[in-house]
Amino acid sequence: QLSIATTAAHCIIITTMMNHRHLVLSVLLLVAPIATNAFSIPSIRRAVPSLANNRLSPSGISGTAADGESAPSPSSANLKADLLKRIGTLRTIQERDGEFDINFGVKGGEIDKKSRAPQKVNFYSISDEAGNAADAVIETAEELANNNPTEEPTLYLGDKEKGDQSPLNGEWKQLFTTAADATFSKNSTRGDASVKNVVDASRGQITNVIDFALTKDGTEPLLKQLNVVIATKAEGKSRVELRFRYAKAVLTKFLWFKRQWSLYIPVPAPFITRLIVFFSRMFRFGRKEKKVPPKAFFDVVYLDDQLRIHKTGEDNLFVQAKGTWEEARPFLA
C-alpha cells in the first residue's frame, strides 16, 4: 500500500507541475514516504526531564464506565508513573549515547525492502543500555495492557451526535514508538519534527499534524508542515480501521522565491489500489508471488483520559499522551 500510494503521488504531482520539476522532486523526497505511510505518527523531539525497562493485545480489562471509560486503577496509576520514569531513562541514555540516523525509504532504514512496511527501530544499535531501557518501556506497556480500564475504546467513533464523548477523541502526542518511519532526529536528513495526532471522533477522522523543526542554520525547512488526513472506522471494540484520504504539505519556497504555499497529495481509493495491484500481478509474468492490498488498522491496548497505547497491523508500538496529563508534560515539550 505504501509503494502504491507513493507511485500515485508521483504521477499526480509530476503531471500537474511539470514545469517545476526540480522543486517537485525535492518535495517528493520529503513528503511521499511520510504522507503515504499506513500507520505512523512521527515522534516528537526528545525532551529529557530530570528522571534517573510485543506481546500486546487489547485484553485484560479491569473496569468500565457508562461511556466505556473509567479512571485508572491504583495499579494502573503506578504503572503509568513507572512508564514515564522508564521513558525518561531511555531519553537520557539517547542524549548521552546518540540518536538514530533514519532517513527516507529502504536505503534510509525507514521501510523494509521486501514488504515495504515500516522497519522496527533497533535501540541496541545505539548501545546495549539503550536497548535494555527500550525493552523496559515495552515491558511496562505490556503490563498496562493487562490493566486497561476502557472496555470499548472505539465507542462513539464516527458518531456525529456523541463523538465528543468518545474515549479516543482529542489531541494526542507521542511519548514512545518502535516504528522507524515514525522516528525523527536532528542528525538525519529528514530533520527533527514534532507532532500532534488529532482525533475528531464526530467526523470519524484522524489528522496527523507534523511540524518540522528549523534547520541547523536556523532557517525554515523546505517542508514546514505536513497534515495527513485519515478516515477511520471502528472494527470491533478495540480495532480502528484506517483509510487515507489526502496529505497537505506546507512548503516555504516556490521555485527560487521565498513564499509559503500548500501542495495537496491525494491517496488512491481502495478500488484504485486494487486495480493497481491487479495489473501489477498481471505483469509479473507467471511469478507465484501474490500480494493483496493490506488493510491499515491499529488495535488500542490501553486507553484512559490521559494515556493511549496502540499497536499497528505491522506490529509497531505507539505510546501517546494528552497534554492534560500533568506528569507527562515535560516529555511532550
Secondary structure, DSSP 8 states (H G I E B T S, - for coil): -HHHHHHHHHHHHHHH-GGGHHHHHHHHHHHHHHHT-SS----------S-------S--B----TTS-----HHHHHHHHHHHHHHHHHHHHHHHH------STTTTTSB-TTT--B-B--GGGT-HHHHHHHHHHHHHHHHHHTTB--S-TTTTTT-TTTGGG-TT-EEEEEEEE-BGGG---TTSTT--EEEEEEEETTTTEEEEEEEE---TTS---SEEEEEEEEEEEE-SSSEEEEEEEEEEEEEEEETTEEEEEEEEEE---HHHHHHHHHHHHHTTTT---------EEEEEEEE-SSEEEEEETTS-EEEEE-TT-GGGHHHH-
